Amino acid sequence: MTAATAVDAEPASNRTGLLAYGGILAVGAALDLLCRLYPAELPFWMPWEFSWPIYLAVALSLLWFFIGVRRLDEAERPNLLRKTSFAAGVMLIYAVVQTHYDYLSQHMFFFHRFQHMVLHHLGPFLIALAWPGAALLAGMPEAVKPVLRARPVRLVVDIIQHPAVAPFLFVGLIYFWLIPSVHVIVMLDDRLYNLMNWSMAVDGIFFWCLILDPRPKPPARVAMGLRAILTMLVVPPQIAVGAVMALSSTDFYPVYRICGRILPITAISDQHFGGLILWIPSSMMSVMALLLVLNFMRLDEERKYNALRGLA
């Protein structure tokens, strides 16, 4: 590309960016208006309660990622599998909090547990598997980048992803939001309910990005062997709390009776199904992560071996 072509391309790129941001705002405003005026008439895939922060987080993440993919050198671009993984992870998170599924999760415990399995495990797992950092950084506006590099932000990330803190926080949030006395208050308070969902999604992304970093240390924060250990450390506590809920004959969460269950099953059956979701699928995510980390170790050893052969 010549210098003249680059100069001509820059205004066109800026216009495209402005149109994209304008389109995001227009769609968000339309969704907001529809949810306010016609909440009962909207189809299942529309928001139950529209949230600007969630909508913008999802829309901007997708926009910045795919803009960044185009800006990266061809050798650095994510392949189709990684692009699909990122889009699927982001849209799964959107689906459980910005469709009518959110209404289901507020009225049935096992729907709520599936929502958190997606927010804390499956969605963040797919996002981390895409390893989207380079594409997101390349696609976001220059004005945003200094915020991410600010010392307070980096300090918070360092704490959250410290190997002594990350598994404790990952499991601790599950336990904290499931304390019966806490859960009742949270499910009846919109602000606390949103805080709970945000905390699960954000912590899940940080944890799985720590674990599924395909690079060796350095530049990765944690060595691959330690990451394999961390994936297994979070399994027993999840199995324990899931088993308690799945096998107990005590209804720990009467708030769903207060809100009104939407399916004709007993409170104990509802709780048992929720416990099984936490017990089995959530724990299996750690097993999948362990297999991926072991494969990263194998690939790293192969690279080192091939490098030594090249020197010889």
C-alpha positions, -999 to 999 in steps of 0.1 A, spaced: 0 0 0 14 34 -10 14 64 13 -13 81 -8 -35 50 -6 -31 48 32 -41 84 36 -72 78 14 -81 47 34 -79 63 68 -110 86 64 -129 57 49 -120 35 79 -130 63 103 -164 66 85 -169 29 88 -161 30 125 -185 58 131 -212 40 112 -206 8 133 -208 27 166 -239 46 154 -255 13 144 -248 -2 178 -263 28 196 -294 28 173 -300 -10 178 -296 -6 215 -320 23 217 -346 4 197 -342 -26 220 -345 -4 250 -376 13 237 -393 -20 227 -386 -35 261 -402 -5 278 -433 -2 256 -441 -38 247 -425 -62 273 -452 -88 271 -454 -90 233 -417 -95 226 -404 -130 215 -383 -152 236 -350 -141 220 -355 -105 229 -343 -91 262 -365 -97 292 -351 -66 309 -328 -46 286 -294 -37 300 -272 -10 283 -240 -22 301 -245 -58 290 -255 -49 255 -226 -25 250 -201 -50 265 -212 -77 241 -216 -55 210 -183 -36 215 -164 -69 222 -176 -84 190 -170 -52 170 -135 -47 184 -125 -84 179 -135 -86 143 -120 -52 135 -88 -63 152 -88 -96 132 -87 -75 100 -59 -52 113 -36 -80 125 -9 -94 102 -21 -126 85 3 -148 106 -12 -134 138 -49 -136 129 -71 -161 148 -82 -190 126 -118 -198 120 -121 -221 150 -108 -193 174 -131 -167 158 -161 -191 161 -152 -199 197 -150 -162 207 -183 -153 190 -200 -184 205 -187 -176 240 -199 -140 239 -233 -148 224 -239 -176 250 -233 -151 278 -257 -126 260 -283 -153 256 -286 -162 293 -289 -126 305 -304 -106 276 -332 -129 264 -363 -142 281 -341 -170 295 -333 -145 323 -369 -146 334 -367 -184 336 -336 -182 357 -353 -159 382 -382 -185 387 -365 -219 387 -333 -228 406 -320 -253 380 -324 -227 352 -305 -203 374 -277 -228 379 -275 -234 341 -273 -196 336 -243 -195 360 -227 -225 344 -228 -205 311 -217 -172 327 -189 -187 348 -178 -217 329 -189 -224 293 -190 -188 279 -157 -176 294 -141 -210 286 -149 -205 248 -138 -168 250 -105 -178 266 -100 -207 241 -101 -181 213 -72 -162 230 -87 -129 217 -64 -104 235 -43 -94 205 -74 -89 182 -93 -70 208 -64 -47 215 -59 -41 177 -95 -33 172 -104 -10 201 -100 28 199 -67 43 209 -85 63 237 -94 30 255 -60 14 255 -44 37 282 -73 27 306 -63 -10 302 -26 -2 308 -33 20 338 -15 9 370 -47 3 391 -62 -18 364 -31 -39 360 -28 -43 398 -64 -56 400 -58 -81 372 -25 -92 388 -44 -99 420 -73 -117 404 -50 -139 383 -25 -146 410 -23 -184 413 -30 -183 450 -61 -161 445 -76 -173 412 -89 -207 423 -101 -194 457 -120 -166 440 -134 -189 413 -148 -213 439 -155 -187 465 -179 -168 443 -199 -199 436 -202 -206 473 -209 -170 483 -238 -165 459 -253 -199 470 -254 -191 507 -291 -194 513 -295 -161 533 -274 -142 506 -292 -159 477 -327 -148 490 -316 -112 492 -299 -112 458 -328 -128 439 -351 -101 453 -328 -71 445 -322 -62 409 -289 -44 416 -275 -73 436 -288 -97 410 -269 -79 382 -238 -76 404 -239 -114 409 -241 -121 372 -214 -96 363 -191 -110 390 -195 -146 377 -189 -137 341 -159 -114 347 -142 -138 371 -149 -167 347 -131 -149 319 -101 -140 340 -98 -175 354 -101 -194 321 -78 -169 304 -52 -177 331 -56 -214 326 -60 -216 288 -30 -194 279 -13 -214 252 21 -198 259 47 -211 283 60 -190 312 72 -164 304 53 -146 289 24 -165 305 17 -156 341 17 -192 354 37 -223 343 17 -250 326 23 -275 353 8 -252 379 -21 -244 357 -29 -281 354 -29 -283 392 -52 -253 395 -78 -268 371 -81 -298 394 -81 -278 427 -114 -262 418 -131 -295 411 -137 -310 446 -154 -279 461 -178 -278 431 -185 -315 434 -191 -311 471 -216 -282 470 -233 -298 439 -237 -331 457 -251 -315 488 -278 -298 467 -284 -328 445 -288 -353 474 -304 -332 502 -340 -334 511 -340 -299 525 -352 -270 504 -324 -244 508 -338 -218 485 -375 -210 493 -371 -177 473 -382 -196 442 -415 -205 459 -419 -168 468 -412 -157 432 -433 -186 418 -419 -216 400 -430 -217 363 -427 -255 359 -448 -280 378 -420 -297 398 -413 -298 435 -388 -275 452 -366 -305 460 -366 -318 424 -357 -282 412 -328 -281 437 -317 -316 428 -315 -307 391 -296 -275 399 -271 -295 421 -265 -319 392 -257 -291 369 -231 -278 393 -218 -313 401 -213 -327 367 -211 -303 337 -193 -276 356 -167 -301 369 -163 -316 335 -152 -281 322 -121 -285 344 -113 -319 330 -115 -304 295 -93 -276 306 -67 -301 320 -66 -319 287 -60 -287 268 -33 -276 292 -16 -310 288 -18 -305 250 -2 -271 253 26 -287 273 31 -313 246 32 -287 218 57 -266 238 79 -296 242 77 -303 205 87 -267 197 117 -269 220 127 -303 206 124 -290 170 144 -259 179 172 -280 194 172 -302 163 175 -270 141 205 -259 161 221 -293 158 
